[in-house]
Structure formats: C-alpha cells, structure tokens
C-alpha cells in the first residue's frame, strides 16, 4: 500500500511538472511547473518547424549579398514616452507609431512596435543568436511589423510579416551613458508585472548609423512560443558596449513566482539548410579569428613604434 501511495504521489508531481505553460530553463522546477525550451514544440507544434530562431551564424558559411545595403531609419531619433514593463519573462517597451525601418533589401516599410532583451546571469553569456559559436552577454530585439498590418496577429500567415533587428552586447570597461536612464528605470520594475514610465529614443539604445553597415540576414521565427515563422532577421555584427554593472542590472529583475530573471534565452536551433546572407560590410572571416587578427596587428604596430624610436 505504501508503494502504491508513493507511486500516486509521483504521478501527481509528474503531471504537475508537465504544465502547458512555457518557460526558460532557468525557471523550471516543480514549484513552477512549465515547459522548458526543449519541450516548446509541445506548447506549440510550430516551435519544432524548419525555420526556427535563434541560430548560430557561422561567418565563413555566410553568403555575401550586394543588395544588403544601408537601412533607412525614420523616427528613430524621436524621444517617445512609454511604459517599461517586466512581463514576468523579460523587460519590454512598447513603441508608439512613428518609427520605421526600410531599404536594406527589405521589400516593405516596417513599423517599430516593441523592444525587449535576452540576457545571461550578471553578464555571463546570454544572447540568443551566437556568432561562430560565441554567445554574447545580452541581445536586444526591436520588433517591426509590415506597414500593411495593424497587429502581430494579422501577420502570422505572412512569412515576411515581421522584421526584427537584433543587436549583441559586450562588456565594456566604461559605462554607456546612453543607457543610463534605461538602467535606472529597471529599479522600478524589479517584480513581475512592474512598470514605470520612460522617455527615450531608439537611437539612444542602438549603435550609431555609421556602425550599422555590417549585418547578417536570414529567414526565421519568433524566439518564444508560438515561434511563428514569419520573421526576416537582421543581426548586426558590431556589439553595443555596456559596463559590467549595467549588464548585471538586468539580472536583478524577477520572473513570475519571484525567481531571479536570468538566462532568458532560447538555445540555438538547427539551420536546416537555410542560407545566411551578409552585407557587403559584413565579416568574411570568423569573428574569433578577426579578433585574433586585431590583437596581432596591435602587437605588430607596437613593436614597429618601439623600433622607430
């Protein structure tokens, strides 16, 4: 009888841990039953599709595409006021109509509608996309909707309905002053469902336009359930610098249930034959090799200067 009761308890616990609610790996526990990334296809079958995101971008396998020219940004310089929200899984900011992106081989104009972040734990690896296997500390997604649609739901049958601009972050020795207001606002949204008013421009959160020429393009999906395969992805090569303290500020937020909001990323998905294109300015050699080349070049120049003097 005791063994039978034990089995019944284990079955109930097992069923409780198979809740249909999705979550990140760092949230999973029997106190918070949910489906982790490996089981998102059980939440929505599309999550097991052939055009899933994020992916590992292997730079030496990318294809240079001359049509990937500079973007045209409109309204990115305008300061807008919106509610910064902790939605229990990330921190997000809705963007009022007025900011758009076009050109860069986008066949339509896309309206910016929302932005959010994915990060690790106090500056540890946490980006969703990786570049030659390197996972950056954080990643910013700016979601855009084709200007023929009003809501994301309207675009779910259009494989080019959404355009997402993605930006990597790297740790810097100095504070990024452009992010000061945003980081300060995080203190007001520590708990799930917390929100606070924030006045900011999109330009203050991204790289200067002259640094946006090198990027990668591929066809993919949303990176959370329902994983809709309706996204034209653009990942910019140059990372945005933030100090260690600024990166760590994101890890002070809390998930639904109160656990620390850390490691909020979906693991990379199979590329399944998709071609990743690079702009004319994009790297043709692996990023890690390029970094090594820069170090060697600096040492060489230093030795030359020493010999010169």
C-alpha positions as MATLAB code, in Angstrom:
seq = 'XXXXXXXXXXXXXXXXXXXXXXXXXXXXXXXXXXXXXXXXXXXXXXXXXXXXXXXXXXXXXXXXXXXXXXXXXXXXXXXXXXXXXXXXXXXXXXXXXXXXXXXXXXXXXXXXXXXXXXXXXXXXXXXXXXXXXXXXXXXXXXXXXXXXXXXXXXXXXXXXXXXXXXXXXXXXXXXXXXXXXXXXXXXXXXXXXXXXXXXXXXXXXXXXXXXXXXXXXXXXXXXXXXXXXXXXXXXXXXXXXXXXXXXXXXXXXXXXXXXXXXXXXXXXXXXXXXXXXXXXXXXXXXXXXXXXXXXXXXXXXXXXXXXXX';
ca = [
       0.000    0.000    0.000;
       2.820    2.378    0.883;
       4.454    1.788   -2.514;
       1.132    2.393   -4.259;
       0.657    5.705   -2.456;
       4.221    6.710   -3.328;
       3.576    5.935   -6.993;
       0.381    8.005   -6.960;
       2.231   10.955   -5.420;
       4.990   10.700   -8.033;
       2.424   10.606  -10.831;
       0.697   13.724   -9.484;
       4.025   15.547   -9.171;
       4.992   14.435  -12.687;
       1.714   15.725  -14.112;
       2.133   18.978  -12.241;
       5.583   19.396  -13.772;
       4.124   18.924  -17.253;
       2.108   22.116  -17.238;
       1.436   23.568  -20.682;
       2.868   26.961  -19.607;
       6.188   27.677  -21.328;
       9.263   28.971  -19.562;
      13.028   29.297  -19.802;
      15.319   26.570  -18.491;
      16.261   28.758  -15.515;
      12.610   28.883  -14.379;
      11.961   25.148  -14.384;
      11.066   23.498  -11.086;
       8.171   21.567   -9.612;
       7.306   24.697   -7.641;
       6.848   26.423  -11.002;
       5.741   23.686  -13.418;
       6.264   24.648  -17.021;
       7.580   23.519  -20.388;
      11.248   24.405  -20.941;
      12.773   25.220  -24.361;
      13.331   21.556  -25.277;
       9.572   20.976  -24.982;
       8.226   24.161  -26.554;
       7.027   22.133  -29.519;
       4.569   20.551  -27.064;
       3.220   24.017  -26.285;
       3.024   24.923  -29.967;
       3.989   22.496  -32.732;
       5.368   25.383  -34.831;
       8.283   25.545  -32.355;
       9.562   22.337  -33.973;
       9.445   23.778  -37.504;
      12.134   24.179  -40.153;
      12.697   27.959  -39.851;
      13.244   28.379  -36.131;
      15.302   31.049  -34.386;
      17.793   31.788  -32.944;
      20.676   30.177  -34.836;
      24.457   30.064  -34.725;
      25.783   32.293  -37.503;
      28.894   30.673  -38.984;
      30.532   33.612  -40.729;
      32.629   31.557  -43.165;
      29.433   29.892  -44.417;
      27.539   33.130  -44.966;
      26.917   34.375  -48.486;
      27.755   37.964  -49.419;
      24.731   39.712  -50.895;
      25.174   43.068  -52.653;
      21.512   44.008  -52.150;
      22.016   44.199  -48.374;
      22.668   47.908  -48.402;
      22.232   50.556  -45.706;
      18.903   50.839  -43.895;
      16.690   53.898  -43.856;
      15.553   54.723  -40.327;
      12.702   57.157  -39.742;
      11.680   58.405  -36.317;
      14.476   56.561  -34.507;
      15.802   59.897  -33.280;
      12.485   60.996  -31.757;
      12.050   60.792  -27.997;
       8.868   58.945  -27.047;
       7.275   58.114  -23.708;
       6.065   54.599  -22.990;
       5.716   52.104  -20.136;
       8.746   49.953  -19.397;
       7.313   46.598  -18.268;
       8.517   43.477  -16.521;
       6.140   40.938  -18.068;
       7.444   38.050  -15.966;
       9.762   36.726  -18.700;
      11.679   39.788  -19.927;
      11.649   43.567  -19.786;
       9.904   45.231  -22.728;
       8.929   48.619  -24.066;
       6.065   49.281  -26.481;
       6.920   51.736  -29.261;
       4.254   54.179  -30.487;
       3.708   54.525  -34.229;
       6.219   56.773  -35.980;
       9.490   54.855  -36.035;
      10.085   52.804  -39.187;
      12.823   50.898  -40.997;
      13.086   50.281  -44.735;
      15.598   49.511  -47.510;
      18.458   47.124  -46.652;
      16.714   44.727  -49.056;
      13.508   44.877  -47.042;
      10.789   44.917  -49.676;
       8.393   46.893  -47.471;
       8.447   49.572  -44.805;
       8.152   48.132  -41.290;
       6.795   49.934  -38.217;
       8.661   49.531  -34.915;
       6.197   48.236  -32.330;
       8.153   46.829  -29.381;
      11.609   46.059  -27.996;
      12.861   43.611  -25.405;
      16.057   41.954  -24.202;
      17.537   38.490  -23.572;
      20.436   38.057  -21.133;
      22.515   35.676  -19.023;
      23.379   35.970  -15.334;
      25.278   39.064  -14.156;
      26.981   39.482  -17.509;
      27.541   35.811  -18.288;
      26.673   34.526  -21.797;
      23.016   35.206  -22.550;
      22.428   36.242  -26.162;
      20.044   34.148  -28.237;
      21.965   34.184  -31.509;
      25.609   33.224  -31.478;
      28.382   34.277  -33.848;
      30.820   31.494  -34.718;
      29.726   29.785  -31.521;
      30.326   32.838  -29.328;
      27.418   33.757  -27.065;
      27.395   37.402  -26.030;
      26.181   38.652  -22.618;
      22.916   40.092  -23.957;
      20.807   40.684  -27.058;
      18.292   43.397  -27.949;
      15.367   42.743  -30.301;
      13.467   45.598  -31.926;
      10.278   44.171  -33.436;
       8.845   45.709  -36.602;
       5.576   44.911  -38.343;
       4.944   45.271  -42.067;
       3.104   48.554  -42.532;
       0.115   46.805  -44.130;
      -0.722   45.213  -40.750;
      -2.063   46.683  -37.522;
      -1.313   43.854  -35.073;
       1.159   40.954  -34.945;
      -1.750   38.521  -35.189;
      -2.522   39.936  -38.650;
       0.953   38.948  -39.893;
       1.033   35.332  -38.754;
       0.251   33.994  -42.231;
       2.900   36.137  -43.928;
       6.462   34.783  -43.960;
       7.750   38.365  -44.260;
       5.218   39.898  -41.882;
       7.756   40.824  -39.221;
      11.260   42.273  -39.343;
      13.392   42.044  -36.208;
      16.603   43.993  -35.764;
      18.931   42.214  -33.344;
      21.908   43.694  -31.510;
      24.588   41.934  -29.469;
      26.082   43.452  -26.307;
      29.619   43.194  -24.965;
      31.156   44.108  -21.624;
      32.955   47.447  -21.579;
      35.360   48.985  -19.074;
      33.276   52.147  -19.004;
      29.601   52.916  -18.551;
      27.444   53.532  -21.621;
      25.870   56.909  -20.804;
      23.174   56.416  -23.456;
      21.773   53.591  -21.331;
      21.816   55.455  -18.000;
      18.092   56.319  -17.993;
      17.079   52.830  -19.091;
      19.229   51.105  -16.444;
      17.902   53.452  -13.746;
      14.329   52.595  -14.753;
      14.991   48.868  -14.217;
      14.985   49.521  -10.462;
      11.285   50.409  -10.757;
      10.275   47.133  -12.459;
      12.028   44.530  -10.321;
       8.957   42.384   -9.779;
       6.795   40.688  -12.408;
       4.041   42.994  -13.718;
       6.015   46.027  -12.539;
       6.020   49.005  -14.872;
       7.270   52.568  -14.994;
       7.125   55.453  -17.439;
      10.235   56.029  -19.529;
      11.091   58.736  -22.060;
      13.714   57.585  -24.555;
      14.646   57.377  -28.246;
      15.520   54.243  -30.200;
      18.754   55.837  -31.386;
      19.972   56.020  -27.789;
      19.656   52.226  -27.453;
      21.459   51.155  -30.625;
      24.713   51.828  -32.445;
      25.333   54.969  -34.437;
      24.141   54.648  -38.041;
      27.691   54.569  -39.431;
      28.270   51.324  -37.479;
      25.206   49.540  -38.857;
      26.614   48.596  -42.254;
      27.792   45.119  -41.245;
      24.933   42.710  -40.624;
      23.560   39.242  -41.314;
      20.168   38.320  -42.784;
      18.156   35.126  -42.722;
      14.558   33.858  -42.603;
      13.435   32.693  -39.187;
      10.910   32.820  -36.404;
       9.889   34.420  -33.150;
      12.099   33.067  -30.359;
       9.277   32.381  -27.889;
       6.087   30.325  -28.303;
       4.222   30.329  -30.635;
       7.528   30.532  -32.573;
       5.754   31.927  -35.664;
       7.967   31.523  -38.768;
       7.165   34.992  -40.079;
      10.364   36.908  -39.308;
      13.032   38.487  -41.505;
      16.006   38.559  -39.150;
      18.805   41.132  -39.234;
      21.644   40.615  -36.759;
      24.178   43.435  -36.583;
      27.801   42.402  -36.282;
      29.114   45.194  -34.065;
      28.092   44.741  -30.389;
      26.802   47.530  -28.142;
      29.071   48.194  -25.131;
      27.733   48.165  -21.556;
      29.686   48.130  -18.311;
      29.658   45.060  -16.046;
      27.334   46.828  -13.591;
      24.952   47.831  -16.377;
      24.760   44.252  -17.644;
      24.268   42.936  -14.104;
      21.327   45.318  -13.544;
      19.139   43.146  -15.795;
      19.732   40.136  -13.536;
      18.138   41.948  -10.586;
      14.709   41.532  -12.200;
      12.397   38.687  -11.158;
      10.355   36.118  -13.047;
       6.740   35.322  -12.281;
       6.988   33.495   -8.971;
       9.909   35.567   -7.707;
      12.936   33.651   -9.021;
      15.821   35.774  -10.371;
      15.243   36.594  -14.035;
      18.445   35.159  -15.510;
      19.394   33.112  -18.595;
      16.399   34.359  -20.566;
      17.407   32.904  -23.917;
      16.294   30.089  -26.197;
      19.146   27.783  -27.262;
      20.196   27.969  -30.917;
      18.083   25.960  -33.341;
      19.080   23.848  -36.384;
      19.643   25.918  -39.510;
      18.146   23.167  -41.703;
      19.659   24.318  -44.986;
      18.779   27.992  -44.680;
      21.242   30.436  -46.209;
      22.545   33.254  -44.001;
      23.494   36.294  -46.042;
      25.932   39.006  -45.043;
      26.049   42.607  -46.119;
      28.947   43.928  -48.197;
      30.488   45.252  -44.960;
      29.963   42.000  -43.065;
      32.881   39.893  -41.915;
      34.056   37.206  -44.350;
      36.220   35.506  -41.700;
      35.062   34.037  -38.371;
      34.598   36.660  -35.661;
      37.043   34.972  -33.282;
      39.723   34.941  -35.990;
      39.059   38.616  -36.716;
      39.542   39.453  -33.021;
      42.817   37.496  -33.005;
      43.928   39.356  -36.125;
      43.291   42.699  -34.401;
      45.372   41.655  -31.378;
      48.260   40.560  -33.622;
      48.025   43.811  -35.580;
      48.197   45.891  -32.384;
      51.262   43.988  -31.163;
      52.907   44.400  -34.563;
      52.265   48.157  -34.595;
      53.572   48.494  -31.030;
      56.805   46.702  -31.986;
      57.177   48.909  -35.038;
      56.805   52.040  -32.926;
      59.400   50.754  -30.443;
      61.888   50.126  -33.253;
      61.149   53.508  -34.761;
      62.029   55.322  -31.552;
];
